[in-house]
Amino acid sequence: MAVTTKSLSRRGPYAKGVARRAEILDAALRLYGESSGERPTLAAIAADVGLTEAGVLHYFGSMNELFVAILEARDVHAVDDGVLSDPDHVWAYLTETTRTPGLTKLFVDMSVAASDPHHPAHAFMERHRQRVHEVVKTALQIDDEQAIRLAVAAAEGLQMRWIQNPDTDIVGDLEALARVLTTRSVVSKETLPKASDDLESQ
């Protein structure tokens, strides 16, 4: 899950800071990916990149901002790799989330924290849901706005349930829901009268 920037637009201390921040995120993503559910400690992340805990936070400002940066890096990685551009990749990506419980638990925790508009996770969740909205619309071919909102809400709810009960079939349940929503969308288009037809009948 490398997020290291290949080319930096500036040189000197700024570029070194960007590279160091990317290195920390690479390490954090790997440690979270390897975690069985418990969050890797700040000390573990710091040790992995040869910094003190204060040294790590210097690049992010706070633990919450580090948490958000980790999730943002995960989203960027998924988009850059093109894994969310077609249905097969979407389901594969969702399956992968069940193999990285540390990251999934972090996402759920930050989803709850995002209810506070002043929390760093608040703005991230808005961006994340917009990205997921576009994925559902384009990759899963669901263009009904209400159906998209239901799919996004279901995905988040199933992840929370999976943390409580690992037997939860996130992908299977979402695939079933997608079929229902897709059918609903098609039926709605075919059966609902057009506004012009309503006017003519009056």
N, C-alpha and C positions, 0 to 999 in steps of 0.2 A: 504494500500500500504506500509506496513511496510518493511523497509530495514535494520532494526537493526541487526547487526551481532550477531548470537547466541553464538558463541564461538570465542574468540580472541586468537591469537597465542602468544601474548606478554602480560606482566602484567605492572602495574605501570602507569605512566603518558601517555605513548603511547596508551595503551589500553583504558584509560579513554578518550583520545582525539578522538579515533576512534568511541567509543560509543557515545560521545557527537555530533560528526559530523553526525552519523547515526540518532540520535534523531532529529537534526535540519532538516535533509532531510525528515524524517517521517512527521514532522510538516508542512514543506513546501509543500510536496506532498498533504497532506490532505487539506491545505488551498487553494492550486491551484485547487484541485479537487472540492472544494465547491464554487469556484469563478464562477461568472456568465460571466466572460470574462475579467474583469480588473485584473491586476496582484495584488496579495496580497503585501502590502508594506513590506519593510524590517523590519519596526517597528512592524508590526503585527506578523511576523515570530519570531522576537526576543522576543516579549512579550509572545508568546505561549510556548517558551522553557525557559523563565526566564533569558534571557540574554539582554545585550545592543546590539544595532546595530553593534557597533564595535566588540563586543564579538562574534557575528555570523560570521562576515567577517574574524575574526581571524582564523577560521577553513577552510576558502575557499580562502582568498586572495583578492577577488574582487566580485562585484555583478555579473559580467559576468561569472566568474568561478562558482559562486553559481547557476546561471541559468543553466549552462551546467551540473553541478552535479545533479540537479533536473531531467533533462531529461535523464541523464545516469541512475539514480536510477529507473526511470519509465521503461526504456528498460530492465534493469536487473530484475526488478520485473516481467515483462511479460514473460521473458525467464524462470526464476526460477519457475514460476507457470505453465509452460508448456502450456500456452494459445495459443501459436503460432505453435503448433505441428500438427494441422489438420485444414482443411478448415472451419469447423463450428466455431472453436475457433477464427480463424483469423477474420471472419466476426463479431463475437461477440465483439472482441477486438476493431475493427474499429467502431462499433456502440457505444461502451463505450466512444470513443474519442469525440463523439458529445455530451456527457453528462458532459464533463469536458472541457468547452471552454477555461478556463484559461490556462490549460496545452497545448491545441492545439494551442492557440495564441502564447504561449511562444515558441513552436516548430517552428512555422512559422517565428517568429521574429528572432530566432537563425539561421534558414535556410538562411535568408537574410544576417545576420551578418557574416555567415560562408564564404561569398565570399572573405572576408579579410583573407589571409593565416596566419596572425598573431593573429587573434581573437581566443579565447579559444574554440569557437564553431566549428572552421574549422576541427580540428582533430576529434571531436565528430561526426560531420556529416559524415565523411568518415567511421567511425566505424558503425554508425547507418545504412547507406545505404548498407553496406556489410551484416549486420544482416538481413535487409529487403530483400535483394537480395536472401539470403538463405531461408527465409520464403516463398517467392514467388516460388522459385524453388522446394522446398520440399513439403510444405503444399498445394500449389495450382497446383502442378504438371505441371509447365511451365518450360521447359528446354531450350528454345531458348533464347540465350543471349540478342538479340535485343528486344524480347518480354518482357523479365524481366525488362530491362531498361525502356521500355515504361510503364509498370505497376507501377514501382516505381515512375517515373516522374508524372504519372497520379494521384497517391495517394497523393503526395505532392501538386500538383496543385489543386486538389479537396478540400483539407483541407484549402488552402488559399481562394478558392472561397466560401467555407462554412462560413468562418469568415465574408466575405462580405455579403453573403446571406444565412442565416440559413436554408432556404428551400432546399438547395442543398442536393441531396441524395447521399452522399459519398459512402455508401455501395452498393446501387442499381447500381450506375454508374460503380463502380469497378467490381461488379459481372458480369455486361454486358460485360465490357472490357475483363475480364478474360475468358469468354466464347469465345469471338472472338479470343483472342490470343491463347487459347488452340486449337481451331479449326485450326487456321492458322498454328500452329506448327505441328499438325498432318498431315494436307494437304501438307505442305512443305516436310515432310519426305517421304510421299507416292508418290509425283509427281516429285520432283526434281531428275534428273538423277544422278547416282553415278559417281564419277570421273573416275572409271574404265570403265564405259559404254561410257563416252565421248571419252576416248582414243581409245576404240575399234571401235568407229564409224568413227574415223578420217582416 
